Amino acid sequence: MTENFRSRFHGTLLSVFIFWAGYLAVFYAFGTLGLGQLSWATACSVGMLLLTLLFLRLERRRAGDIGLALDRGSVPRFLVGGAIGLGMFAVQLGVVSIFAGRIGFERTGGNALLAIATFLALSCAEELAFRGYALRTLDARLGRWPAQLIVAVAFALAHVAYGFPVSYAAGVLPAGLVYGAAAVRSRGLAMPIALHAAWNLADWLVGGKGEPGLWRMALPEGTPMVAGISYVALHLVVAAIFFAMPRRSPRS
């Protein structure tokens, strides 16, 4: 490393780590208030937006510099991201049913509207935290691959901070690569927010979030191993496709 690169590397990491410290503070602070899931997720989303705008102001940057500005393509990209997320989950279930056996479904009747709002708000908060200021700052100053790897690892470690086991966090890492690739290729947050929310919503619908969804899955024996392998493989393939696509033009 040259002295100039080393200085830029350390300075960039320091800025992003301070931002992430603020992110954890926002999540934990609102978590202590005893709010319902939707209220907590919404408060975190607003808090992350304000934190992002603060950092942009301090650095004299614009919202568009990190893909935060709305344009006429934001809604189409949001819809495409949602379709990709739902499609990925459908592929995951299909692979499990082929290699592990038929999956049964029992109707339970959760609150779908509440789940949609909650997962959308939470995805906004997490994408602002990882694929907004942090990823675009690292990408611009350190390059694509260091930025993607640092953000994906941080995204996984954040779930350990939430209280999830390390094994769960290991599964989050390839998802972080998909969301990061979607953010950079689409030059915005609409697509990764929708993709992230759609996957979580689909998982909730079939009871995969530890609470009743609209259905509860009856899984065949051997599902965890097949599901784990297919999950990682699917996310790596989708991430590779995103990385192979040309970046959207800033003027489009």
C-alpha positions as CSV (number, residue, x, y, z in Angstrom):
1,M,0.0,0.0,0.0
2,T,1.2,3.5,-0.7
3,E,1.0,6.0,2.1
4,N,-1.8,7.9,0.3
5,F,-3.9,4.8,-0.2
6,R,-3.3,3.7,3.4
7,S,-4.5,7.1,4.7
8,R,-7.6,7.1,2.4
9,F,-8.4,3.5,3.5
10,H,-8.2,4.2,7.2
11,G,-10.1,7.5,6.9
12,T,-12.9,5.9,4.9
13,L,-13.2,2.9,7.3
14,L,-13.3,5.3,10.3
15,S,-16.1,7.3,8.8
16,V,-18.1,4.2,7.9
17,F,-17.5,2.6,11.3
18,I,-18.7,5.7,13.1
19,F,-21.8,5.6,10.9
20,W,-22.4,2.0,11.8
21,A,-21.9,2.8,15.5
22,G,-24.7,5.4,15.1
23,Y,-26.8,2.7,13.3
24,L,-26.5,0.3,16.3
25,A,-27.3,3.2,18.7
26,V,-30.5,3.9,16.7
27,F,-31.6,0.3,16.7
28,Y,-30.8,-0.3,20.4
29,A,-32.3,3.0,21.5
30,F,-35.6,2.5,19.9
31,G,-35.5,-1.2,21.0
32,T,-35.5,-0.1,24.7
33,L,-38.8,1.8,24.3
34,G,-41.0,-1.3,24.2
35,L,-42.5,-0.4,20.8
36,G,-44.4,-2.9,18.6
37,Q,-42.5,-4.4,15.7
38,L,-43.9,-2.0,13.1
39,S,-43.4,1.1,15.3
40,W,-39.9,0.0,16.1
41,A,-39.0,-0.7,12.4
42,T,-40.5,2.6,11.3
43,A,-38.7,4.5,14.0
44,C,-35.4,2.8,13.0
45,S,-36.0,3.6,9.4
46,V,-36.6,7.3,10.1
47,G,-33.6,7.4,12.4
48,M,-31.3,5.9,9.8
49,L,-32.6,8.4,7.2
50,L,-31.8,11.3,9.5
51,L,-28.4,9.8,10.4
52,T,-27.6,9.4,6.7
53,L,-28.6,12.9,5.9
54,L,-26.4,14.2,8.8
55,F,-23.3,12.4,7.4
56,L,-24.0,13.6,3.9
57,R,-24.3,17.2,5.2
58,L,-21.1,16.9,7.2
59,E,-19.3,15.6,4.1
60,R,-21.0,18.1,1.7
61,R,-22.5,15.3,-0.4
62,R,-25.9,14.9,-2.0
63,A,-28.6,12.3,-1.5
64,G,-28.1,11.3,-5.1
65,D,-24.4,10.5,-4.4
66,I,-25.5,7.4,-2.5
67,G,-28.6,6.4,-4.5
68,L,-31.0,8.0,-2.1
69,A,-32.7,10.4,-4.5
70,L,-36.0,9.4,-6.2
71,D,-36.3,9.5,-10.0
72,R,-38.8,8.2,-12.5
73,G,-37.1,4.7,-12.5
74,S,-37.4,4.2,-8.7
75,V,-40.8,2.6,-8.8
76,P,-40.0,0.2,-11.6
77,R,-36.8,-0.8,-9.9
78,F,-38.7,-1.3,-6.7
79,L,-41.2,-3.6,-8.4
80,V,-38.4,-5.5,-10.2
81,G,-36.6,-6.0,-6.8
82,G,-39.7,-7.3,-5.2
83,A,-40.3,-9.8,-8.1
84,I,-36.7,-11.0,-7.8
85,G,-37.0,-11.5,-4.1
86,L,-40.2,-13.5,-4.4
87,G,-38.8,-15.4,-7.3
88,M,-35.7,-16.4,-5.4
89,F,-37.8,-17.7,-2.5
90,A,-39.9,-19.7,-4.9
91,V,-36.8,-21.2,-6.4
92,Q,-35.5,-22.0,-2.9
93,L,-38.8,-23.9,-2.0
94,G,-38.7,-25.7,-5.4
95,V,-35.2,-26.9,-4.8
96,V,-36.0,-28.1,-1.3
97,S,-39.1,-30.0,-2.5
98,I,-37.1,-31.7,-5.3
99,F,-34.1,-32.8,-3.2
100,A,-35.7,-33.2,0.3
101,G,-39.3,-34.2,-0.4
102,R,-42.7,-32.6,-0.7
103,I,-43.4,-29.6,1.5
104,G,-46.8,-29.5,3.1
105,F,-48.6,-26.2,4.0
106,E,-51.2,-25.6,6.7
107,R,-53.3,-22.4,6.7
108,T,-52.8,-20.3,9.9
109,G,-53.9,-16.8,9.1
110,G,-51.4,-14.2,10.2
111,N,-51.8,-10.4,9.6
112,A,-50.3,-10.0,6.1
113,L,-50.7,-6.2,5.9
114,L,-48.9,-5.7,9.2
115,A,-46.1,-8.0,8.0
116,I,-45.7,-6.2,4.7
117,A,-45.5,-2.8,6.4
118,T,-43.0,-4.1,9.1
119,F,-40.7,-5.9,6.7
120,L,-40.7,-2.9,4.3
121,A,-39.8,-0.5,7.1
122,L,-37.1,-2.8,8.5
123,S,-35.6,-3.3,5.0
124,C,-35.5,0.5,4.5
125,A,-33.6,0.8,7.8
126,E,-31.1,-1.9,7.1
127,E,-30.5,-0.9,3.5
128,L,-29.9,2.7,4.6
129,A,-27.5,1.4,7.1
130,F,-25.5,-0.9,4.8
131,R,-26.2,-0.3,1.1
132,G,-26.6,3.5,1.3
133,Y,-24.0,5.7,2.8
134,A,-21.7,2.9,3.9
135,L,-21.5,0.9,0.6
136,R,-21.4,3.8,-1.7
137,T,-18.7,5.5,0.3
138,L,-16.5,2.4,0.4
139,D,-17.2,1.7,-3.2
140,A,-16.1,5.1,-4.4
141,R,-13.0,5.3,-2.3
142,L,-11.8,1.7,-2.0
143,G,-13.2,-0.1,-5.0
144,R,-16.0,-2.6,-5.7
145,W,-14.8,-5.8,-4.1
146,P,-13.4,-4.4,-0.8
147,A,-16.6,-2.4,-0.4
148,Q,-18.9,-5.4,-1.0
149,L,-17.0,-7.7,1.2
150,I,-16.7,-5.2,4.1
151,V,-20.4,-4.4,4.0
152,A,-21.5,-8.0,3.7
153,V,-19.4,-9.0,6.7
154,A,-20.6,-6.1,8.7
155,F,-24.2,-6.9,7.7
156,A,-23.7,-10.5,9.0
157,L,-22.0,-9.4,12.2
158,A,-24.9,-6.9,12.9
159,H,-27.2,-9.9,13.1
160,V,-25.0,-11.4,15.8
161,A,-25.3,-8.1,17.6
162,Y,-29.1,-8.4,17.3
163,G,-28.8,-11.7,19.2
164,F,-28.8,-14.2,16.4
165,P,-26.4,-17.2,16.5
166,V,-23.2,-17.1,14.4
167,S,-24.6,-19.9,12.2
168,Y,-27.5,-17.6,11.2
169,A,-25.2,-14.7,10.5
170,A,-23.1,-16.9,8.2
171,G,-26.3,-17.4,6.1
172,V,-26.9,-13.6,6.1
173,L,-23.5,-12.9,4.4
174,P,-24.4,-14.2,0.9
175,A,-27.7,-12.2,1.1
176,G,-25.6,-9.1,1.9
177,L,-23.7,-9.7,-1.4
178,V,-27.0,-9.9,-3.3
179,Y,-28.4,-6.7,-1.8
180,G,-25.1,-4.9,-2.3
181,A,-24.8,-6.0,-5.9
182,A,-28.4,-4.9,-6.6
183,A,-27.7,-1.5,-5.0
184,V,-24.6,-0.8,-7.0
185,R,-25.9,-2.1,-10.3
186,S,-29.2,-0.2,-10.0
187,R,-27.4,2.9,-8.6
188,G,-30.1,3.2,-5.9
189,L,-31.8,1.7,-2.9
190,A,-35.2,1.0,-4.4
191,M,-34.3,-2.4,-5.8
192,P,-32.4,-3.8,-2.7
193,I,-35.1,-2.5,-0.3
194,A,-37.8,-4.3,-2.3
195,L,-35.7,-7.5,-2.8
196,H,-34.8,-7.6,0.9
197,A,-38.4,-7.0,2.0
198,A,-39.8,-9.5,-0.5
199,W,-37.6,-12.3,0.7
200,N,-38.4,-11.7,4.3
201,L,-42.1,-11.4,3.6
202,A,-42.1,-14.7,1.6
203,D,-40.2,-16.4,4.5
204,W,-42.8,-15.0,7.0
205,L,-45.7,-16.2,4.8
206,V,-44.8,-19.8,5.3
207,G,-43.9,-19.5,9.0
208,G,-40.1,-19.2,8.5
209,K,-39.7,-16.2,10.9
210,G,-40.5,-18.0,14.1
211,E,-44.1,-16.8,14.2
212,P,-47.4,-17.7,12.4
213,G,-47.5,-16.5,8.8
214,L,-50.4,-17.2,6.5
215,W,-49.3,-20.8,6.3
216,R,-47.1,-23.2,8.3
217,M,-44.7,-25.5,6.5
218,A,-44.5,-29.2,7.2
219,L,-40.9,-29.9,6.2
220,P,-39.6,-33.3,5.2
221,E,-36.6,-35.0,6.9
222,G,-33.3,-33.6,5.8
223,T,-34.6,-30.2,4.9
224,P,-32.1,-28.1,6.9
225,M,-29.0,-29.4,5.0
226,V,-30.7,-29.1,1.6
227,A,-32.1,-25.7,2.4
228,G,-28.8,-24.4,3.7
229,I,-26.8,-25.5,0.6
230,S,-29.4,-24.3,-1.8
231,Y,-29.8,-20.9,0.0
232,V,-26.1,-20.2,-0.2
233,A,-25.8,-21.4,-3.8
234,L,-28.9,-19.4,-4.9
235,H,-27.7,-16.2,-3.4
236,L,-24.2,-16.6,-4.8
237,V,-25.6,-17.2,-8.3
238,V,-27.9,-14.2,-8.2
239,A,-25.1,-12.0,-6.8
240,A,-22.8,-13.2,-9.7
241,I,-25.5,-12.3,-12.2
242,F,-25.9,-8.8,-10.7
243,F,-22.1,-8.3,-10.7
244,A,-21.9,-9.3,-14.4
245,M,-24.5,-6.8,-15.4
246,P,-23.4,-3.3,-16.4
247,R,-24.0,-0.5,-14.0
248,R,-27.0,1.7,-14.7
249,S,-26.0,5.0,-16.2
250,P,-26.3,7.9,-13.8
251,R,-28.1,9.9,-16.5
252,S,-30.7,7.2,-17.1
